[in-house]
Amino acid sequence: MADFLSGLVGKVESALGGSLSGVMQQQLQNLLQPETLQNILAKADQAGLGDKVRSWIGHGENLPATPDEIRDILGSSTVHDLVARTGLPADAVLTAVAHFLPTAVDKTTPQGTLPEQAPAKEA
């Protein structure tokens, strides 16, 4: 998975004409955690974009997302967090995630379903 992410980040870097730091790659990886994917799907449903995200999870063609749709899917607080952690402008972050997220979610969900969340540990 790390090789896939590195290659995908490299393609996004080329498309943007700039460089994405290792921090950006780490932040993008964080979006692919089971709990985060479930939250992304829930927010997408609220924004009327659930079918788009389900296309990334399920088998078949991945519907593309615009940077504005990514903002709606992730929510403003997540976008602000990504901007703060990467030091990149919001437009660059949203463009990178719009290129990255559909394929990354597809690769993370090869069975066509969301991965199971790890059970909560009892204290």
N, C-alpha and C positions, 0 to 999 in steps of 0.2 A: 504494500500500500504506500509506503514511503517513496518508492521509486515513481509510482504513478503520480503522487502529489508533487514531487519535484519536477517531473516532466510537464505536468499541467500548469504549475506556477511559472515554469519557463515559457510556455506558450502564451500565457497571459502577459508576462513581462514583455514579450515580443510584440503582442498586440497593442499594448499600452505605450510602447516605445520608452519604457523606463525600467526600473528594477524594483522588485518586491523584496523586502527584507525577509530574513528567516522568521522574524516576528509575524509577518503577514501569513506565511505558510503555517505557523503554529496556530494563529487565530482561525484560519480556514479549517484546519484539522479539528479545532474545538467545535465547529459547527456540525461536525459529523458524528458527535457522540449521541448514543441512543436517546437520552433525555432531551437533548437539544433538537434532534430531528423530530421528535414527537411535538415539541413546542413549535417548531417551524410549521409543521402540518396544521396544528391548531390555529396559529395566527393566519396562515394562508386561507384556511376555511373562513375565518372571520372577515378576511379581506376579499372574499369571493375568488380566491386563486387556488383553492384546494385541488381542483382538477389538474392544474399545472404541476403542482408538487407531486401529486399522485402519479403523474406520467413519469417523473424522475424515479420514483420508487418502484413502480410496476414494470412489467416487460413491455417492450415496444419503444416507439420514438419518444425522446425527451422533448417536451415543449420548451422553447426558449423563454427566458424571462428578461425583461428590461431592467435597467437600474432602478427605475421608480417602483416596479413591482417587487424587486428585492428589498427595497426600503419598507414597503408594506408588509412583506413576508417576515422580515427579521424584526421590524419595529425600530423606532427611533433610538431607543436606549442601546440596543445591540449595535446599531450603526455608529452611534457616538462612541461606544466602547471600542469598536474596531478602529475608528479614526484615532482615538487617543492612544491605543496600544501600538499602532503601526506608524503613526506620524504622517500618514498619507492623507491627502485631501479626500473628503467624502465622495466626490465624483469618481476618483480613482478606485477607492475601496468598493463602491457599488458596482462599477464596471467590472472589476476583477471578480467579485463574487458572482455577478450575473453570468460571466463566462465559466466560472469554476463550478458553481453549486449544482447545476443540473447533472453534469457528468459525474461529479464526485458523489452525489447522493445515489445515482444509478449504480456506481461501482461499489458503494457501501451496502447496497441492498440487492445483492445478486439473486436472492430468492423471490424478489418482488414484494417483500414485506419489510416493515420497520424492524430493526434489531430489538431484541428484548433488553429492557433496562436491567441493570444489576440489582438484585434485591437490596433493600436498605439494610445497613448494618445496625444491629441493636447495640446501644451503648451499655 
